[in-house]
Structure formats: C-alpha cells, structure tokens
Amino acid sequence: IKSELELNKGFADLFIKPFNPYVEHFAIVEVKYIDRSKKLNKKTIKQLKEEAIKQLNQYEKDELVQKYVKEGKILHKIVMIFHGWELVAIE
C-alpha cells in the first residue's frame, strides 16, 4: 500500500498494488473529508464524490496503472467520504 503516490500529475490517497504475480486485483482509493463543524448535506457529498471520481479517472491513465491493466489485473476505484470520523459515503 502506497500513500500519496504520484499518478498522472496528481497524488492518489492510497494505491493498493498487487503483492505478488498471483494477485489479480489492485485499487486506487480517494478519500474526501468534511469537517465535523460543517453541516452535512447531499449536495456536498455529491460534489465531493464527483471530484474524487474525476481524480480517480485521471490516475487511471498513469503508466503504472496501465501496466497492471495490460497484465490482466482488475482495477478497483474507490471513493470514501468522511464527515469527521463517520464514513458517510463509499463507492
């Protein structure tokens, strides 16, 4: 697991790469945070989710990610949104 790995001119929060040649899956995780002092609403969650998906799509184009895809590995793009310590959305 790599934290803040540079991928295609951005920094993925977490990059979970295959540990050995027999592992078929790998993932990029983008985490968004809403301060606990701010009111939680669906519009904010939707905006953060869209922003995270855009970032993940950008990271997917990186050479390292494409190398694993060409090897037949399955990419999982994960968005996690927290309101303080509470997970309020995952996709």
Helices and strands as residue ranges (DSSP letters): E 2-7, E 10-16, E 25-34, H 42-60, H 63-70, E 74-83, E 86-90
